[in-house]
Amino acid sequence: MKGFLKNLGLILIVIASVVLVLSHVMGWNNFNAVQFGSFGAIILGVVLYIWLNKKFD
């Protein structure tokens, strides 16, 4: 369980990046909610990754 929590931020970053790539490929560039949501998820993932790795080390 610790291993999953340590990598939760990284998983969130990868999922948000895939959503951004798919939105570009599918032509959803005009939908700001998808862009801002993915950007927010990447920022949240970076913060979670740093915080959880400091907490469990």
C-alpha positions, -999 to 999 in steps of 0.1 A, spaced: 0 0 0 29 23 7 43 18 -27 10 27 -43 7 59 -22 42 69 -30 34 66 -67 0 81 -66 12 116 -77 31 101 -106 1 81 -117 -20 113 -117 6 131 -138 7 103 -164 -32 101 -166 -34 139 -170 -7 139 -197 -25 111 -216 -58 132 -214 -39 162 -228 -25 142 -257 -58 125 -265 -76 159 -264 -51 172 -289 -54 142 -312 -93 142 -310 -94 180 -317 -107 191 -284 -84 221 -283 -113 246 -280 -126 231 -247 -108 250 -220 -122 228 -192 -103 198 -205 -71 218 -208 -74 235 -174 -85 203 -157 -55 184 -170 -32 212 -161 -46 213 -125 -43 175 -123 -6 177 -133 1 204 -107 -18 184 -81 2 153 -91 35 170 -87 26 184 -53 12 150 -41 43 132 -54 67 155 -35 46 155 -3 39 118 -2 76 109 -9 87 132 19 61 117 43 69 80 37 107 83 36 
